[in-house]
Each structure stands twice: as C-alpha cells, then as structure tokens.
Amino acid sequence: IASGCDDGSMKIWEVDTGRCLKTWDMGGVVRSVAWCPNTALSLVAVAVDTKLYLINTGLGDKLVNARTDELLGEEPDNSGYQPPVRVGQAVKWSAGEDGPPGTLVIINHFKP
C-alpha cells in the first residue's frame, strides 16, 4: 500500500505486517498517490503541489525495477512532435534529477 501525508512524506507499507518499507520526503503536501496498474512495472505517481512525480519504488522484484528504469530512464525522442499550444503552456515534462530518490519523471503543471 502507498500513502501520502500532509507532512510531505510518501510511504510504502507491507500489507501483511503493517510495516513501513520505505519513506520519501516529497517536499510538499502530498495530494494523491496511485500505483501503476501494470504489474510489469514498479511505478507510483505522487501529486505534490503543481508537480506529478513518477517514482520507481525500488521494492520487490529486481527485474521489474530494472524494466521500469529502462522504460522511463531516458527521454523519448520527440523530434518533429509539436504539442498543441494549450498543452505546451500548461504542462512541462522533465527528468527526475530534481525529485526524491527513485524519481524518473517530473510533470510540472502550471495553474492559470
């Protein structure tokens, strides 16, 4: 189970024991947390302020974690793609270097 809190933390819990497996400091109030429904990926989406973090938890199967890193580890080649003006002004994708550990992608949403 994944949970987010007003104190800016996101936690992954073991269901059987209730033990906290890992904690991230998200740097702001966590508004929403969601697991990727694809079991072939180890991915959690965390909404904080105007950012959406896509995080590889690093927990569980090492092959699944490696596959997740491979899929989102580098930016896709979007040469020639021109996003609609509305999208280009509202959303910006960036690599995860500025996020908490395990962050692969950060999506910045600029509120009007």
N, C-alpha and C positions, 0 to 999 in steps of 0.2 A: 504494500500500500504506500502511496506517496501522499504527503500532506504539506500544506503551506501555512505560514503563520504571519500574524501582524508584526512579529518581531524581526521579520526579514529572513527567516530560515525556511528551508525546504528539507524535508526528511523522508527517507525511505525506511519502511518498517517491515519486519518479518511477521507475517500473519500468524503463524503457529505459536510463536513465543511472545509477541508484542515487543520484541527487542528492536531498538533503533539501529539500523545497519550503517547509515551514512547521513551526514548533515552538511548542507551547503548554506553559506551566507549569501543571500541574493542581493543585498544592498538596498532593499526597499520592501515595502509591504507586498507580500505575495497574494495576488488576487485570485489566481486559478492555477491548478495543476492537473495535467492529464497525461496518461500513459499512451504511447502509440499502440493501437490495437494489433499491429503486425508483430507476431511473436518472433519473427526472424530478426527483429531489431530491438536494441535496448535503448529506448528513447523516451524522454519525458519532456513535455512542453510546460514551461513555467511562465506565467504572465506576471510581470512586475512593473508598475507604473506604466510607461509607454513602450515597454520592451517585452518581447517574447523570446525566451531562451529555449533552444533545443539542446538538451543535455543527454550525453551518454552516461548512464549511472556507473558504469564500470563494475556492476554487480552481476553475478550469475555466470552464465556460460561465456568463456573467453572467446570462442569462435563468433558468437553473436555480437559481443562487444567489438571485436575486430571488424566484423562486417558493417556495423553501424559507423565506426570511424572511417572505413573505406568509402562508404556511401556519401557521407556528409563532410568528410575531412578536407576536401578541396572544392573550390568554387566551380560550378559547371561553366562550360564555355557557352556564353550567351551572345557571342559576337553576331551582329546582324539583328538581334532582337531589340525592338523598340517598344518599351512598355507604354501603355496608354498614359496620357498626361496625368490623369487623376491618380493612377496608381503610383507613378513616378514621384508625385508630390507628397503622397501620403505614407508610403512605405519605403524603407531602405533596409536591404539585407547586408549583413557584414559577417566576417569570420568571427569565431568565438574567443579570440585572444583577450578581449576586454571583459569577458564574463567569468563566472566562477569556474573552478576546475571541472573538466568534462564538457564544457560548453563547445558545441560545434558550430552553431549558427545563432546570430542575434538578429531579430527582426525589429527595427525601430518604427513605431507608428507615431506619426506627428499629428496630434489632435489639432483641429482647426481653431 
